[in-house]
Amino acid sequence: MSKKNTAVATKPVAFVEGGAPVPRRDSTRALWAALRAHPDNTTAALADIAGIGLSTARRLLAQWETAGHAQQHTDPDAPRAAKTWTQGVGAPATIEPDPAPTAEPADPEPVAPTPDTATETAVAAPTVNETATPAPEPPAMADGVAAADAESTVERLPAGALRGQVEDYLRDHLGIEFTPHQIGKALDRSSGAVHNALIKLTDGGIARQTSTAPKRFTLAS
């Protein structure tokens, strides 16, 4: 006759003073999670969902029913049907309460930048009582030097060209007397250069001087 192996593997349990077995904490947590997530299930179904033994599930549910943490229900239309379980009040002492949701810290309100209290050094403007130092006036130039400088600011003409321009100006204004300054202004030339041209025209008999103070010239007859 063959012998059957009757050894059954059991999960280890912890013991407290007095010898009462206490299921492992992992089993307790797994069954409690199954009860909360899948109420109205039988003991066998809850044990299967939690992945624990049926006897362990029965023991835990009985303890929780006594403490009010679980409630069993019977279908009145089927009194012989297996009982189902729902969560009761509170949680077993071996189950840590769900941590309270931690409020996310609010974004800090923007802080206005601190104004710079450093005093900027401003450049002191002169007061109305301060007298600005006048710029020195350039020294007066002699007539000859002034004439030469004025001549240098305009386009230089070939030798004798200015004399021809002065002669043409006198011919265009017959019978009118002009000072060197007037002719120079009209021709955009210095009065000193025009004066020299008039002297040469006078020496050549083309122009004649009609006045000495001020000097005036006209075309010779």
Backbone hydrogen bonds, N-H to C=O, Kabsch-Sander energy under -0.5 kcal/mol:
donor,donor_aa,acceptor,acceptor_aa,energy
6,T,4,K,-0.9
14,A,22,V,-1.7
16,V,20,A,-1.2
19,G,16,V,-2.0
22,V,14,A,-2.7
28,T,24,R,-1.9
29,R,25,R,-2.4
30,A,26,D,-2.3
31,L,27,S,-2.6
32,W,28,T,-2.3
33,A,29,R,-2.2
34,A,30,A,-1.9
35,L,31,L,-2.5
36,R,32,W,-2.1
37,A,33,A,-2.2
38,H,34,A,-2.4
40,D,85,W,-2.4
41,N,85,W,-0.9
43,T,83,K,-0.6
46,L,42,T,-2.5
47,A,43,T,-2.5
48,D,44,A,-2.2
49,I,45,A,-2.4
50,A,46,L,-2.6
51,G,47,A,-1.4
52,I,47,A,-2.1
57,A,53,G,-2.0
58,R,54,L,-2.5
59,R,55,S,-2.3
60,L,56,T,-2.5
61,L,57,A,-2.5
62,A,58,R,-2.1
63,Q,59,R,-2.2
64,W,60,L,-2.7
65,E,61,L,-2.2
66,T,62,A,-2.0
67,A,63,Q,-1.9
68,G,64,W,-0.6
68,G,65,E,-0.6
69,H,64,W,-2.4
70,A,64,W,-1.3
71,Q,86,T,-2.6
73,H,84,T,-2.8
78,A,75,D,-1.2
81,A,78,A,-1.9
84,T,73,H,-2.3
85,W,41,N,-1.9
86,T,71,Q,-2.4
88,G,69,H,-3.7
89,V,68,G,-2.9
95,I,92,P,-1.6
96,E,94,T,-0.6
103,A,101,P,-0.6
112,A,110,P,-0.5
117,T,115,P,-0.6
120,E,118,A,-0.6
122,A,120,E,-0.8
124,A,122,A,-0.6
130,E,127,T,-0.9
132,A,130,E,-0.6
146,A,142,A,-2.9
147,A,143,D,-2.2
148,A,144,G,-1.9
149,D,145,V,-2.6
150,A,146,A,-2.5
151,E,147,A,-2.2
152,S,148,A,-1.6
153,T,149,D,-0.8
153,T,150,A,-0.7
154,V,151,E,-0.9
161,A,158,P,-2.1
162,L,158,P,-0.5
164,G,160,G,-1.5
165,Q,161,A,-1.9
166,V,162,L,-2.5
167,E,163,R,-2.2
168,D,164,G,-2.4
169,Y,165,Q,-2.1
170,L,166,V,-2.2
171,R,167,E,-2.3
172,D,168,D,-1.9
173,H,169,Y,-0.7
173,H,170,L,-0.7
174,L,171,R,-0.6
176,I,173,H,-1.6
178,F,217,F,-2.8
183,I,179,T,-2.0
184,G,180,P,-2.6
185,K,181,H,-2.4
186,A,182,Q,-1.9
187,L,183,I,-2.3
188,D,184,G,-0.9
189,R,184,G,-2.9
194,V,190,S,-2.1
195,H,191,S,-2.3
196,N,192,G,-2.0
197,A,193,A,-1.9
198,L,194,V,-2.4
199,I,195,H,-2.1
200,K,196,N,-1.9
201,L,197,A,-2.3
202,T,198,L,-2.5
203,D,199,I,-2.7
204,G,200,K,-1.6
205,G,202,T,-1.2
206,I,201,L,-2.3
207,A,201,L,-1.4
208,R,218,T,-2.3
210,T,216,R,-2.5
211,S,216,R,-1.2
213,A,214,P,-0.8
216,R,211,S,-1.7
217,F,178,F,-2.6
218,T,208,R,-1.9
220,A,206,I,-2.7
